[in-house]
Amino acid sequence: MFGDLFLDEKPNASCEEKPPISKTSDSTSNSPARERGSTGFCGLQNQGGTCYLNSLIQTLFLTPEFTENILKLEKDELLANDQSKLGVKTRVIPLQLQKVFAKLLLLEQESTSTQDLTESFGWSTAQEDFLDLQMVVSGSGSLEQSLKFSYLDAEILSGSNQYRCGHCDKLVDAAKASHCIKRITMNK
C-alpha cells in the first residue's frame, strides 16, 4: 500500500548551504529533517495560510476510525478515471490524504509537507478588488505613502528581528512582504 509513497518528492531549497538530502526527509528542502520532538508526533508544515487546514488534517488524522478507513483504501479506489482522457488516471484528494496520513505515521521527523494534498484540491488564485483595507496612517506623510508602506514595501527582518530559516535552522536576514496586492490605484 505504501510502496511508492516517497518517490515523487521535489527538493526546492533556497539557502546557500545545501546539505545532502536525508533519506527520511519529506521536506521540500535539501536539509536533513529534524527528528520528532518529545511528543512523538510528526507535524504539518505551514505553506503560508494553511494553519487552519493543517489543524483540520491533524484532527482527522487523530480520529482513529477516519484514519483507518483512509489508510485501507486500495489503489483502484484512490485513483479516478479522467473522463476527458480515456484510461488516464489522475491524482485525487483521497490519495494525497492517504499519503499525508502515512507520512504522519511512518516518518521519523518533526514535520511533513501537505503541498501535494493542497495542490490536489485544484484551487486557483484569483484577482479580487478590495473595497476597504486596514492600514496605519499615523506617522505617514500621505495616504499613498501609508498604502505603500502597509501593502507594497517589504519589511526587512534583521538584527534582533531575524527570521529562523526552516532549511538550515539558522537565524538569517530576510524580507517579509505581502504578495497579495500588486498595485494600488486610487480614484480621485
Beta strands, then each sheet from edge to edge (+ up, - down):
strand 1: 43-44
strand 2: 80-81
strand 3: 89-90
strand 4: 111-112
strand 5: 155-157
strand 6: 163-164
strand 7: 171-172
strand 8: 174-176
sheet 1: 1+ 4+
sheet 2: 2+ 3-
sheet 3: 5+ 8-
sheet 4: 6+ 7-
end
